[in-house]
Amino acid sequence: MTDTLSQWLRVREAADARARSARVTRRIASALPGRTPLRVLDLATGAGSNVRYLAPRLPHPQTWLAVDGSAGLLADLLGRTTAWATACGAAATTGAASCRLSGGGLDLEVRTAVRNLHALDDDLFEGQHLVTASALLDLVSESWLEALAAQCRRVGAAALFTITYNGHSACDPVEPEDELARTLLNAHQARDKGLGGPAAGPAAVAGAVRAFTAVGYQVERDVSDWRLDARDADVQRILVDGWADRKS
């Protein structure tokens, strides 16, 4: 399962990066200067695409805590991030659960922690300046979103979440079964994923806005739609196969 998920995360990384909002990323970056080092918590980090996207775009130096339930994915994160940093001209030193990257415009340490996220423990959030995640919020419950917002507010952290499924999709050319496939997918997205109850699914963005606004955050939203074309043949193939395998 880890190998399959690792492959999926690898092939989708470029599409995720193209979809992200440069405006919101700049907005977060401009709100963070002055902290040395900048401390970042990445939830459900997977193989680390969020780290690799944000690290060059945030103030340096940085210390990341990358949290995921899979030790295999976190090991993949260290390997991929070290290779990426080396390609950027950085020197990289990798340990059993961390890597240190410097040079090539990078100055950061990435530490990993194997944790399930059923409960958002206080120690994960202590001292963090930024809490972030990619492709997570639609998998969690509304009560989990409320707990997340409360933890971010408790420690005074900024928050940045992206690539959240909103229930909308369109294919070209259009097929008669598209609407049925979308309806079944949305029903599947709302199933309980073990994070506090039925998943927010397509309602995740609205739920996150409510949760963070309720504890005093100013919330900014922007579009982060995938636009998949011939470059993304592998992504499309895995995505459609996944839709076909899901049961309503």
Short mmCIF file of the C-alpha atoms (twelve columns), coordinates in Angstrom:
data_MODEL
# 
_entry.id   MODEL 
# 
loop_
_atom_site.group_PDB 
_atom_site.id 
_atom_site.type_symbol 
_atom_site.label_atom_id 
_atom_site.label_alt_id 
_atom_site.label_comp_id 
_atom_site.label_asym_id 
_atom_site.label_seq_id 
_atom_site.Cartn_x 
_atom_site.Cartn_y 
_atom_site.Cartn_z 
_atom_site.pdbx_PDB_model_num 
ATOM 1   C CA . MET A 1   0.000   0.000  0.000   1 
ATOM 2   C CA . THR A 2   2.828   2.388  0.865   1 
ATOM 3   C CA . ASP A 3   4.514   1.720  -2.502  1 
ATOM 4   C CA . THR A 4   1.262   2.447  -4.342  1 
ATOM 5   C CA . LEU A 5   0.645   5.636  -2.381  1 
ATOM 6   C CA . SER A 6   4.265   6.707  -2.827  1 
ATOM 7   C CA . GLN A 7   3.919   6.319  -6.593  1 
ATOM 8   C CA . TRP A 8   0.683   8.334  -6.566  1 
ATOM 9   C CA . LEU A 9   2.287   11.133 -4.564  1 
ATOM 10  C CA . ARG A 10  5.264   11.158 -6.921  1 
ATOM 11  C CA . VAL A 11  3.279   11.449 -10.147 1 
ATOM 12  C CA . ARG A 12  0.897   14.123 -8.826  1 
ATOM 13  C CA . GLU A 13  3.507   16.452 -7.313  1 
ATOM 14  C CA . ALA A 14  3.977   18.603 -10.434 1 
ATOM 15  C CA . ALA A 15  0.201   18.974 -10.920 1 
ATOM 16  C CA . ASP A 16  -0.180  19.953 -7.260  1 
ATOM 17  C CA . ALA A 17  2.529   22.595 -7.595  1 
ATOM 18  C CA . ARG A 18  0.924   24.129 -10.694 1 
ATOM 19  C CA . ALA A 19  -2.454  24.248 -8.940  1 
ATOM 20  C CA . ARG A 20  -1.286  26.076 -5.829  1 
ATOM 21  C CA . SER A 21  -2.083  29.730 -5.251  1 
ATOM 22  C CA . ALA A 22  1.063   31.843 -5.610  1 
ATOM 23  C CA . ARG A 23  -0.843  34.800 -4.161  1 
ATOM 24  C CA . VAL A 24  -1.791  33.062 -0.922  1 
ATOM 25  C CA . THR A 25  1.709   31.605 -0.601  1 
ATOM 26  C CA . ARG A 26  3.213   35.091 -0.910  1 
ATOM 27  C CA . ARG A 27  0.686   36.399 1.602   1 
ATOM 28  C CA . ILE A 28  1.702   33.800 4.177   1 
ATOM 29  C CA . ALA A 29  5.405   34.354 3.518   1 
ATOM 30  C CA . SER A 30  5.052   38.111 4.024   1 
ATOM 31  C CA . ALA A 31  3.347   37.546 7.399   1 
ATOM 32  C CA . LEU A 32  6.169   35.364 8.754   1 
ATOM 33  C CA . PRO A 33  9.484   37.316 8.658   1 
ATOM 34  C CA . GLY A 34  11.326  37.966 11.875  1 
ATOM 35  C CA . ARG A 35  11.132  34.476 13.375  1 
ATOM 36  C CA . THR A 36  14.551  32.763 13.571  1 
ATOM 37  C CA . PRO A 37  14.337  29.985 12.794  1 
ATOM 38  C CA . LEU A 38  10.867  29.775 11.266  1 
ATOM 39  C CA . ARG A 39  9.199   26.684 12.751  1 
ATOM 40  C CA . VAL A 40  6.751   24.840 10.487  1 
ATOM 41  C CA . LEU A 41  4.473   21.880 11.229  1 
ATOM 42  C CA . ASP A 42  3.443   19.862 8.159   1 
ATOM 43  C CA . LEU A 43  0.531   17.517 8.894   1 
ATOM 44  C CA . ALA A 44  0.021   14.262 6.933   1 
ATOM 45  C CA . THR A 45  3.146   15.180 5.039   1 
ATOM 46  C CA . GLY A 46  3.309   12.001 2.949   1 
ATOM 47  C CA . ALA A 47  6.438   12.077 0.772   1 
ATOM 48  C CA . GLY A 48  7.042   15.784 1.377   1 
ATOM 49  C CA . SER A 49  5.747   17.690 -1.632  1 
ATOM 50  C CA . ASN A 50  4.497   20.467 0.650   1 
ATOM 51  C CA . VAL A 51  7.965   20.863 2.161   1 
ATOM 52  C CA . ARG A 52  9.624   21.015 -1.260  1 
ATOM 53  C CA . TYR A 53  7.121   23.558 -2.587  1 
ATOM 54  C CA . LEU A 54  7.126   25.897 0.405   1 
ATOM 55  C CA . ALA A 55  10.741  25.768 1.599   1 
ATOM 56  C CA . PRO A 56  12.130  28.030 -1.174  1 
ATOM 57  C CA . ARG A 57  9.194   30.441 -0.791  1 
ATOM 58  C CA . LEU A 58  9.274   31.050 2.974   1 
ATOM 59  C CA . PRO A 59  11.747  33.038 5.087   1 
ATOM 60  C CA . HIS A 60  14.934  31.237 6.130   1 
ATOM 61  C CA . PRO A 61  16.258  29.606 8.232   1 
ATOM 62  C CA . GLN A 62  13.524  27.022 8.748   1 
ATOM 63  C CA . THR A 63  12.888  24.024 10.988  1 
ATOM 64  C CA . TRP A 64  10.184  21.638 9.773   1 
ATOM 65  C CA . LEU A 65  8.364   18.931 11.705  1 
ATOM 66  C CA . ALA A 66  6.918   16.561 9.116   1 
ATOM 67  C CA . VAL A 67  4.258   14.267 10.603  1 
ATOM 68  C CA . ASP A 68  2.674   11.223 8.977   1 
ATOM 69  C CA . GLY A 69  1.332   7.836  10.010  1 
ATOM 70  C CA . SER A 70  3.584   5.996  7.555   1 
ATOM 71  C CA . ALA A 71  7.262   5.465  8.364   1 
ATOM 72  C CA . GLY A 72  7.791   4.356  4.764   1 
ATOM 73  C CA . LEU A 73  6.477   7.619  3.330   1 
ATOM 74  C CA . LEU A 74  8.573   9.652  5.752   1 
ATOM 75  C CA . ALA A 75  11.690  7.744  4.677   1 
ATOM 76  C CA . ASP A 76  10.697  8.507  1.084   1 
ATOM 77  C CA . LEU A 77  10.357  12.175 2.073   1 
ATOM 78  C CA . LEU A 78  13.928  12.304 3.336   1 
ATOM 79  C CA . GLY A 79  15.287  10.638 0.212   1 
ATOM 80  C CA . ARG A 80  13.338  12.773 -2.234  1 
ATOM 81  C CA . THR A 81  13.978  16.002 -0.364  1 
ATOM 82  C CA . THR A 82  17.713  15.331 -0.161  1 
ATOM 83  C CA . ALA A 83  17.841  14.622 -3.915  1 
ATOM 84  C CA . TRP A 84  15.776  17.749 -4.629  1 
ATOM 85  C CA . ALA A 85  18.009  19.922 -2.453  1 
ATOM 86  C CA . THR A 86  21.152  18.550 -4.096  1 
ATOM 87  C CA . ALA A 87  19.664  19.436 -7.488  1 
ATOM 88  C CA . CYS A 88  19.140  22.970 -6.146  1 
ATOM 89  C CA . GLY A 89  22.846  23.178 -5.318  1 
ATOM 90  C CA . ALA A 90  22.458  22.591 -1.580  1 
ATOM 91  C CA . ALA A 91  24.553  20.396 0.662   1 
ATOM 92  C CA . ALA A 92  22.463  17.742 2.380   1 
ATOM 93  C CA . THR A 93  23.086  15.679 5.492   1 
ATOM 94  C CA . THR A 94  20.533  12.950 6.215   1 
ATOM 95  C CA . GLY A 95  20.030  11.060 9.469   1 
ATOM 96  C CA . ALA A 96  17.565  8.374  10.469  1 
ATOM 97  C CA . ALA A 97  14.710  10.831 11.009  1 
ATOM 98  C CA . SER A 98  15.946  14.186 9.737   1 
ATOM 99  C CA . CYS A 99  17.846  15.994 7.035   1 
ATOM 100 C CA . ARG A 100 19.810  19.243 7.097   1 
ATOM 101 C CA . LEU A 101 19.924  21.287 3.872   1 
ATOM 102 C CA . SER A 102 22.030  24.373 3.277   1 
ATOM 103 C CA . GLY A 103 23.187  26.323 0.239   1 
ATOM 104 C CA . GLY A 104 21.465  26.897 -3.076  1 
ATOM 105 C CA . GLY A 105 19.108  29.365 -1.412  1 
ATOM 106 C CA . LEU A 106 18.088  26.813 1.234   1 
ATOM 107 C CA . ASP A 107 18.736  26.794 4.972   1 
ATOM 108 C CA . LEU A 108 16.497  24.307 6.713   1 
ATOM 109 C CA . GLU A 109 16.236  21.220 8.828   1 
ATOM 110 C CA . VAL A 110 13.445  18.691 8.283   1 
ATOM 111 C CA . ARG A 111 12.619  16.364 11.180  1 
ATOM 112 C CA . THR A 112 10.078  13.556 10.800  1 
ATOM 113 C CA . ALA A 113 7.691   12.000 13.304  1 
ATOM 114 C CA . VAL A 114 5.513   8.931  12.816  1 
ATOM 115 C CA . ARG A 115 2.135   9.802  14.312  1 
ATOM 116 C CA . ASN A 116 -1.454  9.055  13.489  1 
ATOM 117 C CA . LEU A 117 -3.523  12.206 13.505  1 
ATOM 118 C CA . HIS A 118 -6.651  10.848 15.174  1 
ATOM 119 C CA . ALA A 119 -5.846  13.233 18.018  1 
ATOM 120 C CA . LEU A 120 -4.083  16.556 17.557  1 
ATOM 121 C CA . ASP A 121 -1.703  16.380 20.491  1 
ATOM 122 C CA . ASP A 122 -0.491  19.612 22.074  1 
ATOM 123 C CA . ASP A 123 3.194   18.739 21.703  1 
ATOM 124 C CA . LEU A 124 2.992   18.784 17.899  1 
ATOM 125 C CA . PHE A 125 1.928   22.422 17.910  1 
ATOM 126 C CA . GLU A 126 4.088   23.887 20.661  1 
ATOM 127 C CA . GLY A 127 6.373   26.629 19.349  1 
ATOM 128 C CA . GLN A 128 5.212   26.381 15.734  1 
ATOM 129 C CA . HIS A 129 4.931   29.569 13.678  1 
ATOM 130 C CA . LEU A 130 3.148   27.993 10.700  1 
ATOM 131 C CA . VAL A 131 0.866   24.947 10.488  1 
ATOM 132 C CA . THR A 132 0.336   23.607 6.993   1 
ATOM 133 C CA . ALA A 133 -0.900  20.615 4.996   1 
ATOM 134 C CA . SER A 134 -1.650  19.674 1.404   1 
ATOM 135 C CA . ALA A 135 -4.498  17.420 0.234   1 
ATOM 136 C CA . LEU A 136 -5.700  16.717 3.778   1 
ATOM 137 C CA . LEU A 137 -8.708  18.760 4.866   1 
ATOM 138 C CA . ASP A 138 -11.304 16.922 2.762   1 
ATOM 139 C CA . LEU A 139 -10.335 13.665 4.531   1 
ATOM 140 C CA . VAL A 140 -11.061 14.876 8.063   1 
ATOM 141 C CA . SER A 141 -14.257 15.577 10.000  1 
ATOM 142 C CA . GLU A 142 -15.676 18.981 10.841  1 
ATOM 143 C CA . SER A 143 -14.915 18.395 14.529  1 
ATOM 144 C CA . TRP A 144 -11.296 17.639 13.562  1 
ATOM 145 C CA . LEU A 145 -11.149 20.932 11.650  1 
ATOM 146 C CA . GLU A 146 -12.429 22.733 14.737  1 
ATOM 147 C CA . ALA A 147 -9.757  21.061 16.894  1 
ATOM 148 C CA . LEU A 148 -7.101  22.031 14.334  1 
ATOM 149 C CA . ALA A 149 -8.196  25.671 14.349  1 
ATOM 150 C CA . ALA A 150 -8.210  25.716 18.153  1 
ATOM 151 C CA . GLN A 151 -4.662  24.320 18.332  1 
ATOM 152 C CA . CYS A 152 -3.365  26.844 15.779  1 
ATOM 153 C CA . ARG A 153 -4.965  29.690 17.736  1 
ATOM 154 C CA . ARG A 154 -3.652  28.359 21.050  1 
ATOM 155 C CA . VAL A 155 -0.023  28.636 19.902  1 
ATOM 156 C CA . GLY A 156 -0.544  31.735 17.741  1 
ATOM 157 C CA . ALA A 157 0.460   30.008 14.497  1 
ATOM 158 C CA . ALA A 158 -0.390  31.086 10.980  1 
ATOM 159 C CA . ALA A 159 -2.062  28.378 8.885   1 
ATOM 160 C CA . LEU A 160 -1.869  27.405 5.208   1 
ATOM 161 C CA . PHE A 161 -3.833  24.537 3.648   1 
ATOM 162 C CA . THR A 162 -4.072  23.734 -0.039  1 
ATOM 163 C CA . ILE A 163 -5.220  21.179 -2.645  1 
ATOM 164 C CA . THR A 164 -8.534  20.559 -0.872  1 
ATOM 165 C CA . TYR A 165 -11.174 18.705 -2.888  1 
ATOM 166 C CA . ASN A 166 -14.333 20.794 -3.348  1 
ATOM 167 C CA . GLY A 167 -16.631 18.348 -5.139  1 
ATOM 168 C CA . HIS A 168 -16.272 19.842 -8.621  1 
ATOM 169 C CA . SER A 169 -14.716 18.163 -11.643 1 
ATOM 170 C CA . ALA A 170 -15.104 18.290 -15.392 1 
ATOM 171 C CA . CYS A 171 -13.671 16.184 -18.221 1 
ATOM 172 C CA . ASP A 172 -13.118 16.971 -21.898 1 
ATOM 173 C CA . PRO A 173 -14.606 15.351 -23.873 1 
ATOM 174 C CA . VAL A 174 -17.748 15.072 -21.768 1 
ATOM 175 C CA . GLU A 175 -19.129 11.564 -21.260 1 
ATOM 176 C CA . PRO A 176 -22.700 10.617 -20.214 1 
ATOM 177 C CA . GLU A 177 -21.381 8.911  -17.059 1 
ATOM 178 C CA . ASP A 178 -19.429 11.940 -15.780 1 
ATOM 179 C CA . GLU A 179 -22.158 13.198 -13.455 1 
ATOM 180 C CA . LEU A 180 -22.738 9.731  -11.953 1 
ATOM 181 C CA . ALA A 181 -18.991 9.270  -11.399 1 
ATOM 182 C CA . ARG A 182 -18.789 12.651 -9.659  1 
ATOM 183 C CA . THR A 183 -21.810 11.873 -7.450  1 
ATOM 184 C CA . LEU A 184 -20.348 8.521  -6.374  1 
ATOM 185 C CA . LEU A 185 -16.940 10.078 -5.737  1 
ATOM 186 C CA . ASN A 186 -18.438 12.802 -3.560  1 
ATOM 187 C CA . ALA A 187 -20.355 10.214 -1.547  1 
ATOM 188 C CA . HIS A 188 -17.146 8.229  -1.067  1 
ATOM 189 C CA . GLN A 189 -15.247 11.364 -0.008  1 
ATOM 190 C CA . ALA A 190 -17.725 11.903 2.845   1 
ATOM 191 C CA . ARG A 191 -17.113 8.479  4.392   1 
ATOM 192 C CA . ASP A 192 -15.424 8.250  7.786   1 
ATOM 193 C CA . LYS A 193 -11.634 8.139  7.259   1 
ATOM 194 C CA . GLY A 194 -10.949 7.649  10.968  1 
ATOM 195 C CA . LEU A 195 -10.377 11.325 11.757  1 
ATOM 196 C CA . GLY A 196 -13.203 12.310 14.053  1 
ATOM 197 C CA . GLY A 197 -16.252 11.071 12.138  1 
ATOM 198 C CA . PRO A 198 -17.629 11.400 8.596   1 
ATOM 199 C CA . ALA A 199 -15.138 13.265 6.419   1 
ATOM 200 C CA . ALA A 200 -15.909 16.837 5.411   1 
ATOM 201 C CA . GLY A 201 -15.259 15.860 1.778   1 
ATOM 202 C CA . PRO A 202 -16.532 18.501 -0.648  1 
ATOM 203 C CA . ALA A 203 -17.621 20.684 2.294   1 
ATOM 204 C CA . ALA A 204 -14.090 20.880 3.723   1 
ATOM 205 C CA . VAL A 205 -13.251 24.370 2.494   1 
ATOM 206 C CA . ALA A 206 -16.431 25.852 3.964   1 
ATOM 207 C CA . GLY A 207 -15.882 23.898 7.186   1 
ATOM 208 C CA . ALA A 208 -12.301 25.137 7.515   1 
ATOM 209 C CA . VAL A 209 -13.378 28.737 6.925   1 
ATOM 210 C CA . ARG A 210 -16.017 28.410 9.673   1 
ATOM 211 C CA . ALA A 211 -13.619 26.771 12.110  1 
ATOM 212 C CA . PHE A 212 -10.792 29.276 11.691  1 
ATOM 213 C CA . THR A 213 -13.065 32.315 11.543  1 
ATOM 214 C CA . ALA A 214 -14.746 31.190 14.764  1 
ATOM 215 C CA . VAL A 215 -11.448 31.359 16.664  1 
ATOM 216 C CA . GLY A 216 -10.493 34.759 15.269  1 
ATOM 217 C CA . TYR A 217 -8.514  34.121 12.091  1 
ATOM 218 C CA . GLN A 218 -8.738  36.277 9.003   1 
ATOM 219 C CA . VAL A 219 -9.209  33.684 6.266   1 
ATOM 220 C CA . GLU A 220 -8.146  34.118 2.644   1 
ATOM 221 C CA . ARG A 221 -9.187  31.703 -0.086  1 
ATOM 222 C CA . ASP A 222 -8.034  31.172 -3.644  1 
ATOM 223 C CA . VAL A 223 -8.530  28.653 -6.430  1 
ATOM 224 C CA . SER A 224 -6.212  25.625 -6.472  1 
ATOM 225 C CA . ASP A 225 -7.788  23.563 -9.254  1 
ATOM 226 C CA . TRP A 226 -5.933  20.763 -10.975 1 
ATOM 227 C CA . ARG A 227 -5.813  21.305 -14.741 1 
ATOM 228 C CA . LEU A 228 -4.572  18.007 -16.109 1 
ATOM 229 C CA . ASP A 229 -3.362  17.740 -19.710 1 
ATOM 230 C CA . ALA A 230 -1.040  15.544 -21.771 1 
ATOM 231 C CA . ARG A 231 1.808   16.157 -19.304 1 
ATOM 232 C CA . ASP A 232 -0.267  14.418 -16.648 1 
ATOM 233 C CA . ALA A 233 -1.166  11.163 -18.377 1 
ATOM 234 C CA . ASP A 234 0.014   9.070  -15.421 1 
ATOM 235 C CA . VAL A 235 -2.002  11.205 -12.980 1 
ATOM 236 C CA . GLN A 236 -5.133  10.875 -15.091 1 
ATOM 237 C CA . ARG A 237 -4.698  7.126  -15.468 1 
ATOM 238 C CA . ILE A 238 -4.299  6.512  -11.723 1 
ATOM 239 C CA . LEU A 239 -7.112  8.952  -10.918 1 
ATOM 240 C CA . VAL A 240 -9.634  7.329  -13.267 1 
ATOM 241 C CA . ASP A 241 -8.622  3.819  -12.159 1 
ATOM 242 C CA . GLY A 242 -9.215  4.949  -8.564  1 
ATOM 243 C CA . TRP A 243 -12.659 6.267  -9.423  1 
ATOM 244 C CA . ALA A 244 -13.523 2.957  -11.079 1 
ATOM 245 C CA . ASP A 245 -12.404 0.961  -8.035  1 
ATOM 246 C CA . ARG A 246 -14.450 2.944  -5.509  1 
ATOM 247 C CA . LYS A 247 -17.810 1.635  -4.414  1 
ATOM 248 C CA . SER A 248 -20.721 3.968  -3.628  1 
# 
